[in-house]
């Protein structure tokens, strides 16, 4: 989940930082207990259900939307509010944008007056797992089973890209609609590479050959956001999945004993340490925010940057003219990787939710249905240079090298996709330890074994804590 001020997910999907633990341990715990209950049954004013109003929205019921003011900006939300207002001209539909979702909404949850729709994203998000276990969210299955906005003969769920609901599913129920389809990888400036006659590497061996050439040209081979270790966690975990295959990541997510003590993890960490010890990291990058490291990359100070596909929109205002942002899949790490070249971590991010205690649950569901229309999805791609979870959302967008490369990479990957949940949104305490270990690794203060010991201990602690709800996945 991108954020223009120094935080993101997750994207979201993307950052769940140390703030997430504070949310759990601090005021949010009381907030969520206050809003618990309801279990997702639609409430509030109701109108007559019809083919064009499947949830029975009361036409004069106000709609209250709060979105995360991050890398996707606000323009797409303004457009969607306009579509909703056109459909329900008697209503007062409005949205508020904030970078402090938890701080802003905790009092409202505590008072039993949460908004009707929330884009629960960013550094200061309310943790999805906490919301789910507190029974604070509406089950979105009625939305998915409803007729799509564009075709009454096609259900909403059948207009979506494959697998995009997995991230928002907890114990078989969909509580989060992750609207943006985020593709992760390495970014480079194709213009710079053409000028230098450099070939983007497809293997780790090719990268190791290219890196000294890049450094000799006065450019750092790699930059990352040291203040937010999540970013380096992306290539680390991608390489784990590429080398070891899907089952390694599934075992890690399911807290299988010693799941982190496998060769794939060690191989990934050793590759990262090789970059650190060879001086291939941009000097000072360990102290940079993601915005600072991204700007350094765009200014030509580093050749590669790990990030999600929100990058172009997030940095639009400060991108030098002529830059050709291009996404590169993570290079093959070994000659025996379990997953082929072109394998990507690509998944839905930017979670939208409808609180169970919202005054206008029906309106909240209808707003999401409108967001999943062809019109809204196309506008989102145009406005943000990002894919949405709606099939074909960016088919007509051709003026962006970044989005074009993302589309190309996602299409080429097909079903060769990577997913992991335990260190992105399932277990906040584990996320914090995983990120802390990664920060130590990138600073050269941890060996691969020390990283593994710290992260495995965090996983074991979560597994042994009966007060923490456990989640499970088979694929």
N, C-alpha and C positions, 0 to 999 in steps of 0.2 A: 504494500500500500504506500504509495508514494506521498511525499510531503515536501513542500518547497521550503520549509523552514529548518529542516535538520532532522527529520525523522520520517519513517515510512514503515510498511510491512515487508502486503502483503500479501505485500503485498504482502505484497500483503503482506495477500496475501501476503505481505510481505513482511515491519519490525515489531517484534514483541520484545521490548527492552527490559531493563531492570525495573522500569516503571510498572511493568505488568505485575511484578511481585508485590509492589507497594499497593497496587489497586486491590489485589487479593487480600493482603494483610491489613489494609487500612480501611478507610470509610466505605469502600465499595462493598465490603462484606456485609455491612449493615444495610447498605442501600439495597442490595440484591435480596436480602432476607425480607426487606420491607415490600419488595415488588414480587416476591415469589408467589406461586400459586397461579391458578387460572389454566395452566397447561396448554395455552394456545387456543382457546375457544374464542371465536369472534365476538366482540362486544361493541357497545356504543350504539349510536343512532343507526337505524336501518331503513332502507327503502325497499322497493319492490325488485326482486330478482328478475332478470330477463337475459336474453341472448347477448345484449350489449352491456349488461350490468350484472354479471354472474354472481357477485358477492352481495348484491342488494345495497349498494352505497346510497345513503341519504343524500339527495342532490344538493342540499344546503348545509351539509355538515362540513365544518372547517377541516382542512388537512394541514397537519403540522409535520414538516420534514426537516431533519437536521443532517447535514452532510459534512464529511471531513474535508477541510480546505487544504488539500494536498496537491500532489503532482498532476492530478486530473483537472484541477481548477474547478470553477463554478459554472461555466457557460453551459455545459451539458445539462446540469440540474435546472438551470433557468429554462432551458428548452423543454425539459420534461414537465416542469410545473406548468408551462404554457399549454402543453398538450392536455394535461389533466384539467386545467381551467376551461379549455375549449370543450371538453367532454362534459364537464359539470359547471356550466356558467353561473349557477347560483351560489357556488361555494366560494369561500375565501381560502385559497391554497397558497401557502408560502413556505419558504425554506430559509434556514439559517445555516451559515457555513462557519465552522470553527476548527481550529487545530487542537483543541483540548476537549475531545469528546467526553472523556470520563469526568473531568473537572466540571464541565458544563452541565452534564446530565445527571450526575449523582444526586443533586438536590431534587430533581424532578422525579427520579425513580423513588426516592425516599418519600416524597409527597404523594406518590401514586398517580402522577400526571406526566408520564413519559410521552415523547412525541409519537406520532403514528408510524413514522418511518425513520430509521437511523442508518447512516453510512458509518458503521462502527469500525473505523480504520485509524491508522496512525500510531505513533508512539504512545499516545495517551488514550488509546482505545480501552473499552471495558472488555476484558478477556472473554472470548466466545465460550470457552469451556465453563467459565464461571456463570455466564448467563444461562447456559443450557442446564447445568446442574441445579440452578436456582429456580427452574421452571419459569423463567422470565420472558420467554420468547414464544411467539405464535408458530405453530406447525405450519409450514408453507405448502404442504401437500395439496390443499384445495386450490392454491394458485397454479401449481404444476398440472393439475388435472382439468383446469378450466380451459375453455376455448381460447385460442390465441387471439390477439387483438386484430390480426389481419385476416384470419381465415377461421370461421366458426367450425369448420370440419377438421381442424388441426389443433391438438392440445398444445398448451404452452410448453410442456416438457419436450415435445417433439420438434420444437424450433431451436433447441439448444445444441451446442457442440457436445460430442461424446465425453462423458466423464466429468463434466463441469460441476455436477451437484455433489460429487464425492466429498469435497473439502468442507461443505456445509452440512454434512450428514453425521448425526450422532446417534448411535444405536438404532439405525434404520430410519430415523426421522430427519427430514430436512428443515433446519431452523435458520440457516444463513443462505442468502442468495448472493454468491460472489459474482459480481456483475462484470468485472474486467477480466479478460483472458490474458494472463501474463505469461510471457515467454522469457526465460532466463538464459543467460549465456555471457560470452565475452564480447565487448564492444570495441570496435576499432574505427578509425577514420579512413575510409577507402581512398579518399583523395590523397592523404599523406602516404599511404602504402603505394599508390601508383607513382607518386613523385619519387619515392625512395626505391622503387622497384622491389618491394618486399612482398612475399607471398604469405597470406594468412596460413598459419600452421594447422594441419589436421591431426598431427600426432605430437606427443610430448617430446619426442626426439627432434622433430622439426622446430618446435618452440625453443628447445635448448640450443639449436644451431642459430636460430634467428635472434634470440635475446642478446647475445654479445654484439651483434651487428647494430641492433637498436641502441644499445648503450653507447657504442662507439660513435654514434651519430649525435650524442648528447641528449638522448631521450631515454627516460626510464621505461623498461619493458612493461611494468605493471603498476597500477595504482589501486588503492582500496580505501575504504572508510574505516580507519582505525578506531574511531570513537564508537562505531557501530559494527562490532565484529560479525553481525549477521551477514554482512555482505561477503566476507571471505568464507563464511559458512556455506554459502551457495556453491562455489566451486568445490569445496571440500566434500560436501555431501553428494554433489553431482558425480564427482569422480568415484566416490564410494559405490554409488549405484551403477555407474558404467563398468567398473572393474568387477564388482561382485554380483551384479544382477539384482533383480527386483526383490528376491527373497531376503537379501541382506538388509535392505531398507525396511521390509515388512517386519523382520525379526527385531530390528531396532525400535520400530514404532510399538510393537507388541511387548516390549520390555523383556524379551527373552534373555535369560541369564547369559552373560558374557557376549552379548550380541555385538558389542563394540570391539571385542578382542578378536578380530578377524583380519586376514591379510589385506582385504580391500581397504579397510580403514587405515592400516599402516602405510600402504602404498600411496594413498591420497595425501596423508600428512607428510610423508617424506618428500613428495613432489613440492609441496608448499614450502617446506623447510629449505629445500634446495634453492628456491627463489630467494628466500630470506638471506641465506648464507652466501649466495653469490652476488648479493647487492643488486638484485634486479627489481627491487621495490623502489618506488619514488621516494626520495629522502623526505622525511617528515610525514609520510602518509599515515603512519601509525597514530598520529595525533589529529587527523583530519575528520571532519564530518563528511557525510556522503555528498553534500553539496560542494564542499571544498575539493574533494577528490575528483568529483565529476567535472568541475570547472578546470582543474588541472589537466585532466584528460582532454577536454575540449580545446584547451589552449596549447595542446601539442607537447605537454611536458611528460606524458606517458602514452604508450602505444596501446595498451589494453586495460580494460576496466570491467570487472564483473558487476552486472546489474540486471534489472528486469526491464521489460519493454516500455515502461513508463518514462524512460530516460529522456527521450526527445521532448516530450511535453513538459516535463519538469524543468528542463534547462533551456527551453525555447528562447527566453528573453536574453540569454547571455551566450548563446551559441554563435561562434564566429561564422561569418558569411562563407559559403562554399564548403562547409563541413559536410561530409557524407557519412553520417552515422550508419554503421552496418553491424548487424548481429552475427556472431560466429558461434556455432555450437562448441561445447567444451571438447578440446582435442582428445583423441584416444590416449589413455595414459600408458597402457601396455599393449603388446601385440597379442594379448589374450583376453582383452576386455570382454566381459559377458554381453555387453550391449554394443551395437555397432556405432560407427561414426555417424553423427547427425542426431543421436539421441539427445533429447532435451528435457529439462524440467519445464513443463508448460501446464499451467493449471489456472483455475479460476481464483481470483482474488478480489479485494475491495468488497467486504461483506456488508450487505444490506439486511436489516432485520426489521421485524414488526413486533414491538413489545406486546406481551400478552395483556397488559393493563392499559394499552393505548385507548384513547377515547374513540378513535375511528379506525378500528382494525380493518373493517371492510374497505375503507378508503385507502389504507396502507397497502392492502393486497392489490387493489386496483391500480395504484400508482406503480407498483412493481410490474404489473401486467402491461401497463403502458410503456414502461422502460424496456420491456422485452419485445416491443413492436419493431417492425423493420425500420420505420421512420426514426424512432428514438435511437436504435442501435447504429444506424448509419450516421446519424448526427454525432453520436459519441465517438465513433471512429474518426470522423472528420475533425471534430473539435479537439480531440486528445491525442491523435496519432497513435491510438491503441485499439486493440481488438476488444470487442465485447463477447459475451458468451453466446450471442445469437449467431446462428449460421449465416455466413456471408456478410457480416457487418461491415467489412472493409473492402469488399469487392470493387467498389467504385472509387476508392481512395488510391490515387497513384502519384501524388505529389510529394511523397516522403520516402527517402531512401531507407530510413529506419523502419517504418511500417512495412515497406515492401520487402525488406530483408527478413523481418519477423514472419510475415506471411509465407515467404518462401521456405524458411527454416521449419516452420510448423507443418507445412504441407509435406516437406521432404521427410520429416520425422515420422509421420503417420502415427502408428501405435507405439513407436519406440519412445515412450515418455517415462519420466521419473517422478515419483511422488514420495514425500515424507511428511509426517504430521507431528511426531512427538516433540521435535525441536523447532516447530513453527507456531503451533497453536494449542496443542493438547495439554502440555504440562509446564506451566510457567516457571516453577522452581528449577526444573531440568533445563529449560531454555536459558535461564540466567547462568547456570554453571557451564553449559555448552559454549555460550558466548564468552564468558570469562576465560575459559580455557583457550579459546581461539585467539583472544586478545593477547594472552601470554605467549602463544605459539608465534604469532606474527611479530611480537617484540623480541623474539629469539630467546625468551626466558624458559620456554618449555620444550622438552623433547617430545617426540611422537608418543613415547610410552607414558610420559607424564600427562599429556593431553588425554590419552585413552583412560588412564587411571581415574582422572578427575571426572570425566564424563560418564564412565561406567559406574562410578560410585554414586553419581547423581541419579542415574537410571535405577540403580538398585534401591536407593532411598525412596524413590517414588513407588517402585514396585512393592516395597515392604510397608508402605503407609496406607493403612486401611481407610483413612479418612479422605484419601484422594480417589475420586471416581476414575476408573480405568476405561480406556477405549481400545477397540480392537478392529483390525482390518485384515481381510484375507487377500486383497489385491491392491 
